[in-house]
Amino acid sequence: MGLAEFCDHHGFDQLRNYVIAAGGRRYGTRVITAVAHGHLPGQAPLKPQDVGDDDLVNQTLEALHFEVKELRPPKWTREELTLACSQLFSNDKVAQRFHDPAVQELAAFLQQLPFHAPQDRGLNFRSANSVQRKLFDLGTRLSGYKGKRTRGGALDNVIVAEFEADPASMHRRAAEIRAEHEPKAWMLFFGEGERKYGGDLDVLGSSYVYDDEADRAHQVREGHVIVIRDSEDVLGIGRISRIDRQDGVLRQQEVCPHCESGQFDERGKQRPRHRCRREGCNHEFDEPSTKHITVTQYVAYYGGTWRALDGAITADEVEEACTDEAWENTIRPLELGKLEAMLAQVAVPLPSLEAEARTAAKVKSARSAISGEGDGNAPKGGRRESKTKARNGQGGFRKALIKRYGHVCAITGPCPAEVLQAAHLRNFAEHETHNPTEGVLLRADVHLLFDNDLLAVDPTTWRVVLAPSLSDYPAYASLDGAEFADGPCEKAITDHFIAVTSTWA
C-alpha cells in the first residue's frame, strides 16, 4: 500500500512534519502512531485529532527508541527561484526581511504552487523566514558581491546569472509563472434553460456543465473559485474540486437562421427579438434555428465547498469584479481580490482548499470501508431534489422519537423541546413512511444542515462529517467529528452518507 492510499485509508492527509525511518522507508510520525495504536490489545486506531500534538507524538516514539527526524523542505525548483530572483532584482538587488509584506506575499504564493507533493513539504515549507534566507542566498551570488557566499544551491548561480544577462526577459518569465498559477475566479451563468444549448444538465450547488464552444473553457481548472449567477443575482460560490471530460458529445445549439452562428443576442423590447452579432451578418430574427454539433463536454464539480448567497450580491454588483467586458459569455474571469472584498461585506469567506482536502480524505476512507456502497442506488452526484408536501403523521413520528431518545439531539445532546425536530434519514418525499428506526431528533439548525446535504454521519466511525463549506463557521465546525446517537438504522445512515458525500465530489 502506497503512502497516499495508506493515508486515505486511515483518514489522514499526506502532510508530514516529522518522520521515522524503518526498512529503508520514511513514515509520517502522526499517521504511523495512530495506526499502531490500533494494534494494541483492545484498542482502536487513533483519529487525526488525537495525534495533533507533534511534541507528544515524537516523545512517545523516541521513548520507544525510534529516531525522529524533521522532514526538511524540498529543493527550490527553477520556477520558484525565478520568482524569488525577480523579487530580489525588483528591490534593487537588496534582500528583504521576513516581515516585509512583499516577502510574506511571495511566501504565500510559493506555498500554493503545485511543484512539490504535500508529503514532501515538511515543516515551515516556504515560510517567510525561508524565503528571506533564499533571497540572501541569491544576493550573495550577484557578480558584484564582495562578501562570503552562503551555502545555497547550484541552481541559484544559474538563475542569478540569467537575470544579470537579461533581466527584462527573466522578469517576463516570472510574470508568466505568476499568471499561470495565480489563484483564479470565474463567473458562470446559470440560466435554467436560458443558455443557447443544454444547460439543463447543471445541478445548482453541485455541478456545472459547459463545453469547448464556450470562450475560456480551456482555462477553467480544478481549484479555481467559481461564482454562479443568473440574470439577476449571484446564487452562490464554490471551488472546483474535479472536472470530468467527455469527447464526442452531440448537442443541439440555437443559431442565427442566416449564417448559422451562435453569436446572437435576445433583445428586450425591439423586434425582431434577436440580432446576430457575427461581423458581416447582423441578421435580425424572431426565432433562432437549431443545428447539431459535436463538442467536448466538461462537468465541473464544486458541491463540497458550495455556499449559497441567495441574492446577497446582485448580478450587476459582481459585474464590477469582471476583468473583461464580454457580457454575453457564459464563462467570464473575475478579479479575485474584488470578489473577496464583496464576499467580506456579506460575511462569506472564500472556500477553503485545506478544508476540502481534509474532508475528502475522511470521506474516501469511509467510502472504501463501506461494504457494497449502500443500496447501490445512490446518486453519482448532484443535489437531491427538494420536494415539499404535507407530512401526515409527522406529529406522531416526533412523539415516537422523543419516547425513543428523550429530548436529545442526536448530535449536540440535550435540548429544549421547542428546538427539537424529527428528521428522516431517508427522503420522506420518496418513501413517505415514518419509521422510528430511520429517524432521529435534531436541533432545528442542525436539521437544516442535514436536509441540505451539508452534514452526514460516517457509518464506519459513527461520527459526524461536515461539508468543507462549513469550515469557516466556528459554531458548526465544532460539530465535525461529534459522536452520533446510538439507535438509528445503520443501513439508512450508510445510504444517506453515500448520497450526500457524492455531492461533495
N, C-alpha and C positions, 0 to 999 in steps of 0.2 A: 504494500500500500504506500503510495507516494505521500509527500508532505501535504499537498492540497487536499487529497482525498481523506487523509488521516484527520486533518483539522476540521474539515467539513463534517465528517462522520461524528466527531465529538462536540460539534457546535462551537468551535473556536475559529477566529480569524487567523491569518498566517503571519501576523506581526510578531517579531521576536526581538526582545531587548537583550536577553541573556540566553546562552546555550550551554549544554554539556555535550561532551564528545564520548562516543562509545561505538566500538566496531567500525571505526573509520567514518562515522556519520555524526552530524550535529543535530541535536534535538532542542527545541524551544523549552525553556525550563517550566513555563506555566502549563502548557498542554501535557507534557510528559508527566508532571507531578499529578495533575488532575486525573489522568487516565490510570496511572499507577495506583492511586488511592482506591480505585475500584477493584483492584486485585487483592486488597486486604480482606481477610475473613469478615463477612457480614457487612461490607462497606460498598457504597456505590461510587462511581466516578464523580469527581467534583465538577461544578459548573464554572464558567469563566469568572463570574463574580466572586467565587470562593478563593480564587488564586490571583487576585488583583494586586496584592502586595508583593512586589518583586523582592524586597529585602527579606521578608519572611520565607518566601519560597526558596530563595538562594541559601539562606541559613539552614533550612531543613535539608537541602541537597548536600551542602558542604558537611553537615553533621553525619551524613551517610557516606562520606568520603568521595563524593563526586567533585570534580574540578569545574567550577562555574566560570565562564568567560563572558565578558561583554562582547556582543556582536558589533564589530566595527563597521562604520558606514562604508559602502562600496566606493570604488574609484570614480572620479569625476569623468563623465563622458565628454566627447568633443562638443556636443551641443551645450552642455552645462558650462563648460569652460568658456565657450564663445559668449554666452550671456554674461558671465562674471567679468570677462575681459572687456566687454563692451561697457559694463558699468564702470570699470576702472578708468578706461580711456575717456568716458563721458565726464568724469570728475577730474580732468586734467592729470590723469595718471597717479592720483593720490588715493590710497586705500582708505575706505571709510570704516568707522567703528560699528559694532553690532547694534547700537542704539539708534543709528541713523535710519530714518524712515525708508530710504532707498534700499538699504541693506535688508531691512525687515521685509520689504515688499518682494525683493529678489528671492529671499529665503522661502517665503510662502509660495512663490511661483515655482521654484525648483521642487518643492515638496509634492506638487500635484502633477509633475511630469511623469510620463509612463516608462522611463528608461530603466527603472530598477523594480524588480518584483518586491511585493510587501515583505516577504520573508527574508530578504537580503538587506533591508534598510537599516536595521539596528537602532540603537539608542541615539537620540539627537540628530537624526538624519537631516542634513542640510538645514540645520538650525541657524539662527542669525550669527551665533558665535562661530560656527564652522564656515559660514560664508565670509565673515571677517577674516578668518585665517587664510582662506583661499585668495582673497583679494590681496593680502600682504604677500603671500607666496608669489602671485603673479607680478606684483610690484618689484620684487627682488630679481625678476627675470628681465626687466627692462634694460636695454643696451646702455643707458646712461647711469645705471645704479652702481654705486661705489662700495656699498656695504657688503656684509656677508649674506649669501643666499640662504633662504630657508630650504627645508627638505623638498617639499613639493613633489612633482612628478615629471616624467619626460615629456608628456603631452603639454604641460604648462609652457615649456620652452617653445614648442611648435606654434601654439596659439598666439603667444605674445609676439613671436617673430612675424606671423601673418598679419597681425594688427599693425605692427610697425611698418610693414611693407605696403599695406593697402588698407588704411583704417576705414575709408568710406565703404569699401566692399564688405569688410567684416562687420561693420555696423548694420549694413543691409541684411547680411546673413542672420545676425542676432534678431533683427526685426522680423524676418521670415519665421524664425523658430518661435518667437512670441506669437505671431499671428496664427501659426499652425496649432499651437497648444493653448492659446488663451481660452479661458472658460467662455462658452458662447451661450446665447439665449435666442430663441426663435418664437415668433408669434405665429400660431397656426389657426386657420379659420375653420370653425365647426359650424356648418350651415344646415344640418338636418334636411338634406335634400337640395339645398341652395347651390351646392357646387355643381359644376358642369359635368361631373361624372360621379361614379358610385361612391359617394361619401357615406352611404347608409351602412357601410361596414365599420365605421367608427363606433367605439364604445366609450362614451364620455366618462372620464375618471379612470380609464384603464388603457385604452389603445387608440392610436391614430393611424389611419391608412392613407398613403399617398403613393405616387409612382414617379418614374423618371421623366414624365412630361412636365412635372412641376418645376418651376425655377428654383434653384438651390437645393433640389432634392439630394444631390450627392454630397452636400456639405453638412447635412444633419448627421450627428454622431451620437453614439452611446455616451452618457454622462452630460450631455447638453441639457440646459434648462429649457422648458417649453411653457408657453402661455397659450391657453386655449380660449378663444373668444368667438362670439357670434356677432351679428350685425350691430348689437347694442352694448353688450357688456363683456368683461373678462369673466369667464366661467370658473377658471382655476389655473393653478400652476402645478408642474411636476418636473421630474428629472428622468430622462430616458434611461432605462436600465437594460433594454435589449431591443435590437432591430432585426426582424426577420425579413428575408428577401425571397421573392418568388419570381422567376423569369417566365416569359411567355404567357402572361395573363391577358386574356381577351376582355376588353371592356368597351362600353358604349360611351361616346363623347358627343356632346352637343356642339355643333359647328355652325359657322355662317353658311347659309344656303348658296351664296355666290362663289366664295373662294375655299370653302371647307376648312377655314381656320378656326381654332378655338379661341382666338383673341377677339372677343366681343364683350360688350357691356350691356347690362339692362338699365334702362333709363326710367326714372321715377314718374314723370308726367308726360314727357314728349312721346309722340307717336310717329312712326312705328316704335315699338317698345325697345328694340335692340339696335345697336350700331357696331359694326365691325371696326376694330382698331388696326387691322393689318394695313400697312402702308400700301397705297395703290388700290385699295378696295373701298373701305369706308361705306360698305353697303348697309342700308337700313332695312330692318325686317321685324315682323311681329313674332314669328315663331322660328326658333332655330331648327336646323336639320340635325340628323344624327348619323354617326358612322362608327364602325367598329375598328379599334386599333389594338395592336399588341404592345404591351408595356412590361417593364419590370416593376413589380409592386413591392412596397415596403410596409411593414406594420411596426410602428414604434410603440413599445410598452412602457408605461410610466405609473402604473397603479399604486405601487408601494409608496411613492412619495407625493401622491396627488393631494392637493389642498384646495378645496372648493372656496371660491371667493364670493360667489352669489351676488355679483354686481357691485362689490365694494370699490372696484375700479372699472370705469367705463371704457368702451372700445376707443372713444375719442381720446381719453386720457393716456392710454397705453400707446397710442399712435405717436405721442411725443417722445417715446423711447426708441422708436424705429430709426434705423440708420439708413434707410432708403426711402424713396417716395413711390414705390411700386405698389400702390394701394390695392390694385386688382389681384395681386398674387396671394396664393393661399399660404405660402411659407415666406416669412419676412424676418430679417435679422433685427435683434434688439440690442441696445447698449445695456450691458449687464448692470453697470453702476446706477443708471437712471431707473431701471426696473427695481433694483434692490431698494432704492430710496422710496419709490412708490409703495412697495410692499411694507416698508417700515412704518409708513403713515397709517396703515390699517392693521398693524401688529401681526404681520405674516412674514416669517423668515423664509429665505430661500431653502429649498430641500437640501438635506444633508447627505453627502456621499458616504460619510462614515457610518451613519445610522443605517443606511440601506445595506451596506456591506455586512454589518453585524447581524441584521435581521435575516439576510439571505443565507448566511452560514447556519443560523439556527433552524430556519425553515428547511433547508436542504438536508440537514442531518435528520430532522424528524420525518420528512417525507421518505427518505431512504429506508428508515426503520419501520415504516408502516407496512404491514403485510397486505398485499392486494390493493393498496392505494384506495381504501374505502370501498364504495359500491361500484366503482368503475364508471359512474355516470356523471362525475363532477365535471363542470365546465373547464375547458382548457385555458380560458382567460376571459376577461370582461366581467363587468359587474352584473350581479343578478338583478333581474327586472323587479322593481318595487311595485307591488300591487296593493291597493288599499281597498278593503272590503269589511263589512260588518262581521265581527267575530262572535257568533253566537256561542255562549258558554264560556266566554273569557273570564267573567267574574268567578265562576265555579272553578276554573283552571287555576286562577290565582289563589283561591282559598285552599285548594288541594296542595299547592306548592308551599303555602305557609304552614299547613299542617305537617308537611314532609320536612321542611327545612327551618321553620321558625322565621322570625323577622331578620333574616340574614342574607345579605347579598353574597352570591357565590364567589365574588372576587374581593370585595372590600370589607366584608364582615358585617356585624350587626348594624342595622339602620332603622330609622323611624319608618313606621308603616307607610306614611304619606309619600315616601320617595321610592318605595319598592314596587317594581313592575314585574309581571310574569313574562318571561322571554321564552320563545320557542327555539329549540336548537335546529329544527328543520323549518323551512319556509312554509308558514301557515297557508299562504295563498296557493301552494301546490298540494299540500297534504290535507289541510282542513281538518286536522284532528288535534285533540287536547290530551296528549299522553303525558302524564306527570313525569315519567322516566325520561322524556325528551324535552323537558323544560326545567328552568331554574329561575330563581328570583335575582334580579339585577337592579342596582341603583339606577334611577332614571337616566342620568347622563351616560353611565356605562352601558346601559341598554341601547342607547342611540349609537354608541361606538360599535357595539356588537352587530346591530342591524345594518350599519353602513359599511360593513366589511373592513373595519379598522382594528379589530380585535378578534383573536381566536385563541383556542386552547390546544397546546401541543399534547397530543394523546400519548406520546411516549414518556413525558415527564409530568403531565397533568398540571402544567404551569402556563400562565398567560404569555402570549406573544403579541406584540403590538406592531402595527404598520409603521414603517420608518417615518411617515409623515407626522407622527405624534411625538417624535423625539425631542422637539424644542418646546414642549409644553410640560413643565415640571410636574404639575398636578396629575397628569396622565402618564408621563414617562415612568413615574414611580410604580405604576401597575405592572410594568414589564417584569416577568418572572414571578409574579404573585401566584401563590398556590390556589388552585381551583377547588371548589367544594366537592366532596365525595358524593356519589349517588347517581348522577346523570348517566344515561346510556352511553357506553364507550363508542359504539358504532356511530351514534348521532354526532358525538364530539369529533370523531375521526373524519366523517363525511363533511362536516362543517369546516374543519381545519383545511382539508384539501381544496374545497371550493373557494374559500376565502383567500388562502395564500396563493392560489393560482392567479388571482387578480393583481398580486404584488409583483409578479413577473421578475 
